[in-house]
Amino acid sequence: MQTVVARSIAEVEYRAMAHTTFEMMWVRSLLHEMRIMIFIPIKMYCDNQSAIFIASNSVFHERIKHIEVDCYFIRDLVIKKHIVTLYARSEDQLGDIIIKPLAYSLFSVL
């Protein structure tokens, strides 16, 4: 069930990043309870550079004010080096083979 309406693709990607971050931190705490310590940042790949910029930028822009809670949640974890946001090129997205019409050359590569 969808509870909010996204105003941009960057917002959709950012909300997905927030949900993914929450799940990653839950797995990390579960491993911690099992006495498995992770000392390196967890890598999170995203194919939207705007969403990555929002996660790492400490300046809060007026146009993203409505996703403020998600922004602070992810940004805090990025600052603390618990997660690292990395860019994933669209050409490297294996899921695209299922959900998008692709040129034959890209389809055959995937």
A tleap script that builds the chain and sets N, CA, C and O, in Angstrom:
source leaprc.protein.ff14SB
mol = sequence {
  NMET GLN THR VAL VAL ALA ARG SER ILE ALA
  GLU VAL GLU TYR ARG ALA MET ALA HIE THR
  THR PHE GLU MET MET TRP VAL ARG SER LEU
  LEU HIE GLU MET ARG ILE MET ILE PHE ILE
  PRO ILE LYS MET TYR CYS ASP ASN GLN SER
  ALA ILE PHE ILE ALA SER ASN SER VAL PHE
  HIE GLU ARG ILE LYS HIE ILE GLU VAL ASP
  CYS TYR PHE ILE ARG ASP LEU VAL ILE LYS
  LYS HIE ILE VAL THR LEU TYR ALA ARG SER
  GLU ASP GLN LEU GLY ASP ILE ILE ILE LYS
  PRO LEU ALA TYR SER LEU PHE SER VAL CLEU
}
set mol.1.N position { 0.832 -1.174 0.000 }
set mol.1.CA position { 0.000 0.000 0.000 }
set mol.1.C position { 0.881 1.243 0.000 }
set mol.1.O position { 1.794 1.366 0.817 }
set mol.2.N position { 0.611 2.141 -0.897 }
set mol.2.CA position { 1.379 3.376 -1.005 }
set mol.2.C position { 0.748 4.430 -0.112 }
set mol.2.O position { -0.443 4.723 -0.225 }
set mol.3.N position { 1.568 5.005 0.789 }
set mol.3.CA position { 1.038 5.993 1.729 }
set mol.3.C position { 1.402 7.423 1.378 }
set mol.3.O position { 0.843 8.362 1.946 }
set mol.4.N position { 2.352 7.606 0.427 }
set mol.4.CA position { 2.751 8.950 0.015 }
set mol.4.C position { 2.867 9.017 -1.500 }
set mol.4.O position { 3.020 7.999 -2.175 }
set mol.5.N position { 2.791 10.218 -2.012 }
set mol.5.CA position { 2.963 10.447 -3.438 }
set mol.5.C position { 4.316 11.115 -3.638 }
set mol.5.O position { 4.598 12.151 -3.036 }
set mol.6.N position { 5.144 10.527 -4.477 }
set mol.6.CA position { 6.469 11.092 -4.738 }
set mol.6.C position { 6.352 12.252 -5.713 }
set mol.6.O position { 5.530 12.229 -6.629 }
set mol.7.N position { 7.176 13.257 -5.508 }
set mol.7.CA position { 7.166 14.427 -6.386 }
set mol.7.C position { 8.253 14.377 -7.442 }
set mol.7.O position { 8.239 15.172 -8.381 }
set mol.8.N position { 9.199 13.450 -7.302 }
set mol.8.CA position { 10.275 13.352 -8.286 }
set mol.8.C position { 10.882 11.954 -8.234 }
set mol.8.O position { 10.677 11.205 -7.279 }
set mol.9.N position { 11.629 11.622 -9.278 }
set mol.9.CA position { 12.338 10.344 -9.325 }
set mol.9.C position { 13.377 10.297 -8.213 }
set mol.9.O position { 13.572 9.253 -7.590 }
set mol.10.N position { 14.048 11.422 -7.957 }
set mol.10.CA position { 15.053 11.468 -6.886 }
set mol.10.C position { 14.409 11.134 -5.542 }
set mol.10.O position { 15.010 10.448 -4.716 }
set mol.11.N position { 13.196 11.617 -5.327 }
set mol.11.CA position { 12.512 11.318 -4.058 }
set mol.11.C position { 12.177 9.837 -3.954 }
set mol.11.O position { 12.318 9.241 -2.886 }
set mol.12.N position { 11.737 9.245 -5.050 }
set mol.12.CA position { 11.436 7.810 -5.054 }
set mol.12.C position { 12.696 7.025 -4.722 }
set mol.12.O position { 12.675 6.134 -3.873 }
set mol.13.N position { 13.792 7.359 -5.392 }
set mol.13.CA position { 15.060 6.674 -5.146 }
set mol.13.C position { 15.516 6.890 -3.698 }
set mol.13.O position { 16.021 5.971 -3.054 }
set mol.14.N position { 15.333 8.105 -3.201 }
set mol.14.CA position { 15.777 8.403 -1.844 }
set mol.14.C position { 14.962 7.637 -0.805 }
set mol.14.O position { 15.508 7.141 0.181 }
set mol.15.N position { 13.665 7.545 -1.030 }
set mol.15.CA position { 12.832 6.760 -0.108 }
set mol.15.C position { 13.230 5.288 -0.150 }
set mol.15.O position { 13.239 4.617 0.881 }
set mol.16.N position { 13.556 4.787 -1.335 }
set mol.16.CA position { 14.039 3.408 -1.454 }
set mol.16.C position { 15.361 3.244 -0.710 }
set mol.16.O position { 15.594 2.224 -0.061 }
set mol.17.N position { 16.225 4.254 -0.807 }
set mol.17.CA position { 17.487 4.219 -0.066 }
set mol.17.C position { 17.232 4.191 1.433 }
set mol.17.O position { 17.920 3.478 2.164 }
set mol.18.N position { 16.257 4.953 1.897 }
set mol.18.CA position { 15.941 4.996 3.328 }
set mol.18.C position { 15.457 3.633 3.811 }
set mol.18.O position { 15.872 3.160 4.869 }
set mol.19.N position { 14.579 3.004 3.033 }
set mol.19.CA position { 14.086 1.675 3.423 }
set mol.19.C position { 15.210 0.641 3.392 }
set mol.19.O position { 15.307 -0.204 4.281 }
set mol.20.N position { 16.055 0.712 2.368 }
set mol.20.CA position { 17.185 -0.207 2.269 }
set mol.20.C position { 18.154 0.008 3.422 }
set mol.20.O position { 18.658 -0.954 4.000 }
set mol.21.N position { 18.414 1.262 3.757 }
set mol.21.CA position { 19.306 1.579 4.870 }
set mol.21.C position { 18.769 1.020 6.176 }
set mol.21.O position { 19.523 0.463 6.974 }
set mol.22.N position { 17.479 1.166 6.396 }
set mol.22.CA position { 16.865 0.628 7.603 }
set mol.22.C position { 17.077 -0.884 7.678 }
set mol.22.O position { 17.433 -1.410 8.732 }
set mol.23.N position { 16.859 -1.580 6.566 }
set mol.23.CA position { 17.043 -3.034 6.542 }
set mol.23.C position { 18.508 -3.414 6.763 }
set mol.23.O position { 18.801 -4.377 7.473 }
set mol.24.N position { 19.431 -2.654 6.154 }
set mol.24.CA position { 20.853 -2.950 6.332 }
set mol.24.C position { 21.269 -2.774 7.793 }
set mol.24.O position { 22.041 -3.573 8.322 }
set mol.25.N position { 20.762 -1.737 8.433 }
set mol.25.CA position { 21.116 -1.511 9.831 }
set mol.25.C position { 20.492 -2.580 10.729 }
set mol.25.O position { 21.073 -2.945 11.751 }
set mol.26.N position { 19.308 -3.087 10.353 }
set mol.26.CA position { 18.691 -4.173 11.111 }
set mol.26.C position { 19.550 -5.435 11.006 }
set mol.26.O position { 19.787 -6.107 12.010 }
set mol.27.N position { 20.013 -5.759 9.803 }
set mol.27.CA position { 20.880 -6.934 9.620 }
set mol.27.C position { 22.180 -6.754 10.400 }
set mol.27.O position { 22.673 -7.692 11.025 }
set mol.28.N position { 22.730 -5.539 10.358 }
set mol.28.CA position { 23.964 -5.272 11.104 }
set mol.28.C position { 23.750 -5.482 12.606 }
set mol.28.O position { 24.607 -6.065 13.270 }
set mol.29.N position { 22.626 -5.017 13.150 }
set mol.29.CA position { 22.368 -5.203 14.582 }
set mol.29.C position { 22.114 -6.671 14.907 }
set mol.29.O position { 22.489 -7.139 15.982 }
set mol.30.N position { 21.480 -7.402 13.987 }
set mol.30.CA position { 21.273 -8.834 14.181 }
set mol.30.C position { 22.613 -9.564 14.231 }
set mol.30.O position { 22.828 -10.418 15.091 }
set mol.31.N position { 23.506 -9.228 13.313 }
set mol.31.CA position { 24.849 -9.825 13.327 }
set mol.31.C position { 25.596 -9.450 14.601 }
set mol.31.O position { 26.323 -10.269 15.163 }
set mol.32.N position { 25.419 -8.224 15.051 }
set mol.32.CA position { 26.059 -7.777 16.291 }
set mol.32.C position { 25.579 -8.622 17.482 }
set mol.32.O position { 26.376 -9.001 18.341 }
set mol.33.N position { 24.289 -8.908 17.524 }
set mol.33.CA position { 23.757 -9.753 18.599 }
set mol.33.C position { 24.313 -11.160 18.543 }
set mol.33.O position { 24.406 -11.838 19.566 }
set mol.34.N position { 24.683 -11.602 17.348 }
set mol.34.CA position { 25.285 -12.930 17.191 }
set mol.34.C position { 26.807 -12.862 17.346 }
set mol.34.O position { 27.520 -13.817 17.038 }
set mol.35.N position { 27.285 -11.715 17.829 }
set mol.35.CA position { 28.702 -11.464 18.071 }
set mol.35.C position { 29.551 -11.487 16.792 }
set mol.35.O position { 30.722 -11.864 16.813 }
set mol.36.N position { 28.940 -11.083 15.702 }
set mol.36.CA position { 29.650 -10.908 14.430 }
set mol.36.C position { 29.736 -9.400 14.183 }
set mol.36.O position { 28.741 -8.757 13.848 }
set mol.37.N position { 30.915 -8.860 14.348 }
set mol.37.CA position { 31.100 -7.421 14.242 }
set mol.37.C position { 31.504 -7.023 12.821 }
set mol.37.O position { 32.354 -7.664 12.202 }
set mol.38.N position { 30.893 -5.978 12.327 }
set mol.38.CA position { 31.235 -5.422 11.019 }
set mol.38.C position { 31.788 -4.027 11.263 }
set mol.38.O position { 31.090 -3.150 11.772 }
set mol.39.N position { 33.038 -3.832 10.897 }
set mol.39.CA position { 33.701 -2.554 11.162 }
set mol.39.C position { 33.866 -1.701 9.919 }
set mol.39.O position { 34.296 -0.551 10.011 }
set mol.40.N position { 33.534 -2.242 8.768 }
set mol.40.CA position { 33.644 -1.460 7.536 }
set mol.40.C position { 32.268 -0.925 7.154 }
set mol.40.O position { 31.251 -1.515 7.520 }
set mol.41.N position { 32.227 0.185 6.423 }
set mol.41.CA position { 30.925 0.718 5.999 }
set mol.41.C position { 30.222 -0.247 5.045 }
set mol.41.O position { 30.869 -0.935 4.255 }
set mol.42.N position { 28.917 -0.290 5.128 }
set mol.42.CA position { 28.119 -1.096 4.211 }
set mol.42.C position { 27.937 -0.284 2.935 }
set mol.42.O position { 27.577 0.892 2.989 }
set mol.43.N position { 28.184 -0.906 1.798 }
set mol.43.CA position { 28.056 -0.216 0.516 }
set mol.43.C position { 26.617 -0.300 0.032 }
set mol.43.O position { 26.022 -1.377 -0.012 }
set mol.44.N position { 26.070 0.851 -0.331 }
set mol.44.CA position { 24.726 0.899 -0.896 }
set mol.44.C position { 24.823 1.567 -2.261 }
set mol.44.O position { 25.237 2.721 -2.372 }
set mol.45.N position { 24.436 0.829 -3.295 }
set mol.45.CA position { 24.504 1.336 -4.655 }
set mol.45.C position { 23.170 1.939 -5.063 }
set mol.45.O position { 22.109 1.420 -4.715 }
set mol.46.N position { 23.231 3.036 -5.800 }
set mol.46.CA position { 22.036 3.719 -6.283 }
set mol.46.C position { 22.338 4.241 -7.678 }
set mol.46.O position { 23.451 4.694 -7.944 }
set mol.47.N position { 21.345 4.182 -8.580 }
set mol.47.CA position { 21.576 4.658 -9.939 }
set mol.47.C position { 21.074 6.080 -10.147 }
set mol.47.O position { 20.951 6.533 -11.285 }
set mol.48.N position { 20.783 6.787 -9.063 }
set mol.48.CA position { 20.312 8.161 -9.167 }
set mol.48.C position { 21.293 9.071 -8.431 }
set mol.48.O position { 21.377 9.045 -7.203 }
set mol.49.N position { 22.035 9.877 -9.196 }
set mol.49.CA position { 23.053 10.736 -8.592 }
set mol.49.C position { 22.456 11.813 -7.704 }
set mol.49.O position { 23.104 12.243 -6.750 }
set mol.50.N position { 21.248 12.258 -7.988 }
set mol.50.CA position { 20.602 13.261 -7.135 }
set mol.50.C position { 20.348 12.693 -5.744 }
set mol.50.O position { 20.576 13.373 -4.743 }
set mol.51.N position { 19.880 11.457 -5.677 }
set mol.51.CA position { 19.625 10.824 -4.381 }
set mol.51.C position { 20.924 10.641 -3.596 }
set mol.51.O position { 20.949 10.831 -2.380 }
set mol.52.N position { 21.987 10.278 -4.281 }
set mol.52.CA position { 23.293 10.135 -3.618 }
set mol.52.C position { 23.762 11.489 -3.093 }
set mol.52.O position { 24.293 11.575 -1.985 }
set mol.53.N position { 23.569 12.545 -3.882 }
set mol.53.CA position { 23.965 13.891 -3.457 }
set mol.53.C position { 23.186 14.324 -2.217 }
set mol.53.O position { 23.761 14.899 -1.293 }
set mol.54.N position { 21.893 14.054 -2.194 }
set mol.54.CA position { 21.070 14.412 -1.033 }
set mol.54.C position { 21.588 13.692 0.210 }
set mol.54.O position { 21.625 14.275 1.293 }
set mol.55.N position { 21.987 12.427 0.060 }
set mol.55.CA position { 22.464 11.645 1.200 }
set mol.55.C position { 23.765 12.183 1.776 }
set mol.55.O position { 23.996 12.080 2.981 }
set mol.56.N position { 24.613 12.750 0.939 }
set mol.56.CA position { 25.920 13.189 1.425 }
set mol.56.C position { 26.032 14.683 1.633 }
set mol.56.O position { 27.027 15.147 2.188 }
set mol.57.N position { 25.046 15.450 1.207 }
set mol.57.CA position { 25.111 16.896 1.299 }
set mol.57.C position { 24.518 17.370 2.632 }
set mol.57.O position { 23.390 17.018 2.979 }
set mol.58.N position { 25.270 18.149 3.351 }
set mol.58.CA position { 24.800 18.631 4.653 }
set mol.58.C position { 23.874 19.838 4.546 }
set mol.58.O position { 23.232 20.209 5.529 }
set mol.59.N position { 23.794 20.456 3.368 }
set mol.59.CA position { 22.900 21.589 3.161 }
set mol.59.C position { 21.518 21.048 2.834 }
set mol.59.O position { 21.359 20.217 1.940 }
set mol.60.N position { 20.529 21.525 3.563 }
set mol.60.CA position { 19.171 21.033 3.379 }
set mol.60.C position { 18.414 21.963 2.454 }
set mol.60.O position { 18.178 23.121 2.799 }
set mol.61.N position { 18.035 21.480 1.295 }
set mol.61.CA position { 17.364 22.314 0.301 }
set mol.61.C position { 15.857 22.341 0.532 }
set mol.61.O position { 15.275 21.371 1.018 }
set mol.62.N position { 15.247 23.440 0.185 }
set mol.62.CA position { 13.805 23.626 0.357 }
set mol.62.C position { 12.999 22.600 -0.434 }
set mol.62.O position { 11.932 22.173 0.007 }
set mol.63.N position { 13.508 22.205 -1.601 }
set mol.63.CA position { 12.732 21.295 -2.446 }
set mol.63.C position { 12.678 19.864 -1.917 }
set mol.63.O position { 11.882 19.065 -2.411 }
set mol.64.N position { 13.503 19.519 -0.925 }
set mol.64.CA position { 13.447 18.177 -0.345 }
set mol.64.C position { 12.979 18.212 1.104 }
set mol.64.O position { 13.184 17.261 1.859 }
set mol.65.N position { 12.358 19.301 1.475 }
set mol.65.CA position { 11.911 19.489 2.850 }
set mol.65.C position { 10.920 18.410 3.290 }
set mol.65.O position { 10.918 18.017 4.457 }
set mol.66.N position { 10.079 17.928 2.371 }
set mol.66.CA position { 9.048 16.963 2.712 }
set mol.66.C position { 9.593 15.563 2.970 }
set mol.66.O position { 8.845 14.705 3.439 }
set mol.67.N position { 10.866 15.298 2.683 }
set mol.67.CA position { 11.462 13.998 3.010 }
set mol.67.C position { 12.552 14.169 4.071 }
set mol.67.O position { 13.537 13.432 4.097 }
set mol.68.N position { 12.353 15.143 4.928 }
set mol.68.CA position { 13.345 15.540 5.920 }
set mol.68.C position { 13.775 14.394 6.841 }
set mol.68.O position { 14.969 14.242 7.097 }
set mol.69.N position { 12.848 13.594 7.341 }
set mol.69.CA position { 13.190 12.517 8.280 }
set mol.69.C position { 14.107 11.505 7.611 }
set mol.69.O position { 15.110 11.093 8.193 }
set mol.70.N position { 13.764 11.101 6.380 }
set mol.70.CA position { 14.617 10.165 5.652 }
set mol.70.C position { 16.000 10.759 5.409 }
set mol.70.O position { 17.008 10.059 5.504 }
set mol.71.N position { 16.044 12.055 5.095 }
set mol.71.CA position { 17.333 12.713 4.839 }
set mol.71.C position { 18.249 12.647 6.048 }
set mol.71.O position { 19.420 12.285 5.928 }
set mol.72.N position { 17.722 12.993 7.203 }
set mol.72.CA position { 18.542 12.977 8.411 }
set mol.72.C position { 18.957 11.560 8.788 }
set mol.72.O position { 20.075 11.346 9.257 }
set mol.73.N position { 18.075 10.602 8.589 }
set mol.73.CA position { 18.374 9.202 8.917 }
set mol.73.C position { 19.562 8.698 8.102 }
set mol.73.O position { 20.520 8.164 8.662 }
set mol.74.N position { 19.502 8.866 6.789 }
set mol.74.CA position { 20.585 8.378 5.935 }
set mol.74.C position { 21.846 9.213 6.109 }
set mol.74.O position { 22.943 8.666 6.220 }
set mol.75.N position { 21.698 10.536 6.134 }
set mol.75.CA position { 22.865 11.410 6.243 }
set mol.75.C position { 23.651 11.136 7.520 }
set mol.75.O position { 24.881 11.156 7.504 }
set mol.76.N position { 22.959 10.881 8.616 }
set mol.76.CA position { 23.622 10.581 9.879 }
set mol.76.C position { 24.463 9.317 9.761 }
set mol.76.O position { 25.584 9.271 10.267 }
set mol.77.N position { 23.940 8.305 9.105 }
set mol.77.CA position { 24.688 7.058 8.934 }
set mol.77.C position { 25.848 7.218 7.962 }
set mol.77.O position { 26.877 6.561 8.116 }
set mol.78.N position { 25.696 8.084 6.962 }
set mol.78.CA position { 26.795 8.360 6.039 }
set mol.78.C position { 27.911 9.095 6.771 }
set mol.78.O position { 29.087 8.773 6.601 }
set mol.79.N position { 27.546 10.082 7.584 }
set mol.79.CA position { 28.544 10.852 8.347 }
set mol.79.C position { 29.296 9.952 9.323 }
set mol.79.O position { 30.509 10.083 9.485 }
set mol.80.N position { 28.573 9.038 9.972 }
set mol.80.CA position { 29.192 8.117 10.932 }
set mol.80.C position { 29.946 6.975 10.258 }
set mol.80.O position { 30.534 6.132 10.934 }
set mol.81.N position { 29.928 6.948 8.914 }
set mol.81.CA position { 30.623 5.928 8.117 }
set mol.81.C position { 30.054 4.523 8.341 }
set mol.81.O position { 30.778 3.534 8.225 }
set mol.82.N position { 28.763 4.436 8.660 }
set mol.82.CA position { 28.112 3.126 8.756 }
set mol.82.C position { 27.712 2.632 7.369 }
set mol.82.O position { 27.701 1.429 7.108 }
set mol.83.N position { 27.385 3.571 6.482 }
set mol.83.CA position { 27.085 3.222 5.095 }
set mol.83.C position { 27.839 4.155 4.166 }
set mol.83.O position { 28.212 5.267 4.539 }
set mol.84.N position { 28.055 3.679 2.946 }
set mol.84.CA position { 28.671 4.471 1.892 }
set mol.84.C position { 27.742 4.372 0.694 }
set mol.84.O position { 27.378 3.271 0.281 }
set mol.85.N position { 27.356 5.507 0.136 }
set mol.85.CA position { 26.500 5.492 -1.041 }
set mol.85.C position { 27.366 5.587 -2.285 }
set mol.85.O position { 28.194 6.490 -2.409 }
set mol.86.N position { 27.172 4.658 -3.200 }
set mol.86.CA position { 27.957 4.586 -4.422 }
set mol.86.C position { 27.035 4.618 -5.631 }
set mol.86.O position { 25.892 4.165 -5.567 }
set mol.87.N position { 27.542 5.154 -6.725 }
set mol.87.CA position { 26.757 5.250 -7.953 }
set mol.87.C position { 26.846 3.947 -8.729 }
set mol.87.O position { 27.934 3.410 -8.936 }
set mol.88.N position { 25.704 3.445 -9.153 }
set mol.88.CA position { 25.639 2.264 -10.010 }
set mol.88.C position { 25.080 2.704 -11.356 }
set mol.88.O position { 23.962 3.214 -11.427 }
set mol.89.N position { 25.836 2.515 -12.406 }
set mol.89.CA position { 25.380 2.915 -13.734 }
set mol.89.C position { 24.142 2.112 -14.130 }
set mol.89.O position { 24.004 0.947 -13.757 }
set mol.90.N position { 23.270 2.726 -14.865 }
set mol.90.CA position { 22.056 2.047 -15.308 }
set mol.90.C position { 22.390 0.811 -16.140 }
set mol.90.O position { 21.645 -0.169 -16.126 }
set mol.91.N position { 23.498 0.855 -16.858 }
set mol.91.CA position { 23.907 -0.290 -17.681 }
set mol.91.C position { 24.243 -1.522 -16.842 }
set mol.91.O position { 24.232 -2.643 -17.349 }
set mol.92.N position { 24.542 -1.312 -15.563 }
set mol.92.CA position { 24.913 -2.417 -14.681 }
set mol.92.C position { 23.745 -2.966 -13.865 }
set mol.92.O position { 23.939 -3.842 -13.023 }
set mol.93.N position { 22.547 -2.465 -14.105 }
set mol.93.CA position { 21.375 -2.881 -13.337 }
set mol.93.C position { 20.788 -4.149 -13.939 }
set mol.93.O position { 20.110 -4.086 -14.964 }
set mol.94.N position { 21.034 -5.288 -13.327 }
set mol.94.CA position { 20.549 -6.558 -13.843 }
set mol.94.C position { 19.025 -6.625 -13.869 }
set mol.94.O position { 18.453 -7.289 -14.733 }
set mol.95.N position { 18.364 -5.949 -12.938 }
set mol.95.CA position { 16.909 -5.971 -12.884 }
set mol.95.C position { 16.260 -5.324 -14.084 }
set mol.95.O position { 15.092 -5.589 -14.369 }
set mol.96.N position { 16.990 -4.478 -14.798 }
set mol.96.CA position { 16.435 -3.805 -15.967 }
set mol.96.C position { 16.044 -4.788 -17.063 }
set mol.96.O position { 15.174 -4.491 -17.880 }
set mol.97.N position { 16.674 -5.943 -17.085 }
set mol.97.CA position { 16.353 -6.931 -18.111 }
set mol.97.C position { 14.904 -7.409 -17.984 }
set mol.97.O position { 14.306 -7.865 -18.958 }
set mol.98.N position { 14.350 -7.301 -16.783 }
set mol.98.CA position { 12.986 -7.749 -16.515 }
set mol.98.C position { 11.978 -6.617 -16.674 }
set mol.98.O position { 10.866 -6.839 -17.152 }
set mol.99.N position { 12.362 -5.397 -16.273 }
set mol.99.CA position { 11.365 -4.330 -16.167 }
set mol.99.C position { 11.428 -3.265 -17.255 }
set mol.99.O position { 10.553 -2.401 -17.309 }
set mol.100.N position { 12.447 -3.301 -18.132 }
set mol.100.CA position { 12.586 -2.252 -19.145 }
set mol.100.C position { 12.824 -2.864 -20.518 }
set mol.100.O position { 13.441 -3.922 -20.640 }
set mol.101.N position { 12.326 -2.185 -21.553 }
set mol.101.CA position { 12.695 -2.616 -22.906 }
set mol.101.C position { 14.137 -2.171 -23.172 }
set mol.101.O position { 14.454 -0.988 -23.041 }
set mol.102.N position { 14.993 -3.095 -23.536 }
set mol.102.CA position { 16.399 -2.780 -23.735 }
set mol.102.C position { 16.813 -3.021 -25.183 }
set mol.102.O position { 16.234 -3.850 -25.884 }
set mol.103.N position { 17.823 -2.280 -25.611 }
set mol.103.CA position { 18.414 -2.539 -26.918 }
set mol.103.C position { 19.043 -3.932 -26.898 }
set mol.103.O position { 19.465 -4.418 -25.848 }
set mol.104.N position { 19.101 -4.568 -28.068 }
set mol.104.CA position { 19.615 -5.922 -28.127 }
set mol.104.C position { 21.019 -6.038 -27.552 }
set mol.104.O position { 21.336 -7.010 -26.866 }
set mol.105.N position { 21.870 -5.035 -27.838 }
set mol.105.CA position { 23.262 -5.102 -27.360 }
set mol.105.C position { 23.315 -5.132 -25.823 }
set mol.105.O position { 24.065 -5.922 -25.250 }
set mol.106.N position { 22.535 -4.287 -25.160 }
set mol.106.CA position { 22.518 -4.277 -23.693 }
set mol.106.C position { 21.830 -5.527 -23.144 }
set mol.106.O position { 22.253 -6.079 -22.128 }
set mol.107.N position { 20.772 -5.968 -23.815 }
set mol.107.CA position { 20.069 -7.175 -23.402 }
set mol.107.C position { 20.997 -8.381 -23.432 }
set mol.107.O position { 20.998 -9.188 -22.502 }
set mol.108.N position { 21.783 -8.510 -24.491 }
set mol.108.CA position { 22.695 -9.656 -24.611 }
set mol.108.C position { 23.830 -9.581 -23.583 }
set mol.108.O position { 24.306 -10.616 -23.117 }
set mol.109.N position { 24.262 -8.382 -23.230 }
set mol.109.CA position { 25.309 -8.238 -22.206 }
set mol.109.C position { 24.779 -8.670 -20.839 }
set mol.109.O position { 25.464 -9.378 -20.101 }
set mol.110.N position { 23.564 -8.247 -20.504 }
set mol.110.CA position { 22.985 -8.606 -19.219 }
set mol.110.C position { 22.594 -10.077 -19.183 }
set mol.110.O position { 22.087 -10.556 -18.169 }
savepdb mol mol.pdb
quit
